[in-house]
Amino acid sequence: MNRLIVYVIMVFSLISCEKEEPETFSTHLEGDLRIQSSADLDDPQIRSYETITGNLVIVDTYDTDDLKKLQKLKEVNGIIIKDNQSLKTLEGLEQIESLEFLEIENNPALRSLSGLENLQEISESLRIVNNDSLEGLGSLKKLTTIGNQFFLYDNFSLTNLNGLESLEGVTQLLILNNINLININSLENLSSSLDVRIDSNDSLNNFCGILNLMQADNPAMYFIARNNLYNPSLEDLKNGDCQL
């Protein structure tokens, strides 16, 4: 009997001493990833992803300040960041260099786009819409190309476009209803666009940043400025009349 007890104790001791194999998680996701809470970001599988073939959708969160737990992510098709009440920065997306599209909409606490410092190319569209606290675009300093549309709308705290100095081409540029935007000087290197519409920016009085674009020989260019503090015509800009 005593021998049996000793044997059982030895068996259990050996089992307890065995090291458990660490759990492994996939680094690749086929399809979309949807984040709706900080609990989602705490999921070790989600935190392990490096590539996502579909889109990253971050919507309707109330308890997420940043995206640091996505710091391993390197490749994703497109990103939607919408209706997040507490999100202050995009820190965690620093490894993203290219996207098909990026939508940042209705994030009332978002103060900066910090986290997008290495983004260089968007093949389709960039939408930055209704982010009341957004004070600057400085984190887009490496962005050179937007293949289709850049839509900048209803960002009340934005006073300039600093950070877009590297932008060289966008097919359609729409800057609408950013009521405290004063100038667009940071677009001075923009050399290619077919459609530029700048409307209802109540404080905008300086268009000198797009002089190079407007003075280029491009008969297909469509340009309109209206309901801004200053509303130059295309002819005005060709003649160098770019500010009040």
Helices and strands as residue ranges (DSSP letters): H 2-17, E 28-29, E 33-35, H 38-42, H 44-48, E 51-59, G 68-70, E 75-82, E 98-105, E 121-129, G 138-140, E 145-153, E 169-176, G 185-187, E 195-199, G 208-210, H 211-215, E 222-226, H 234-238
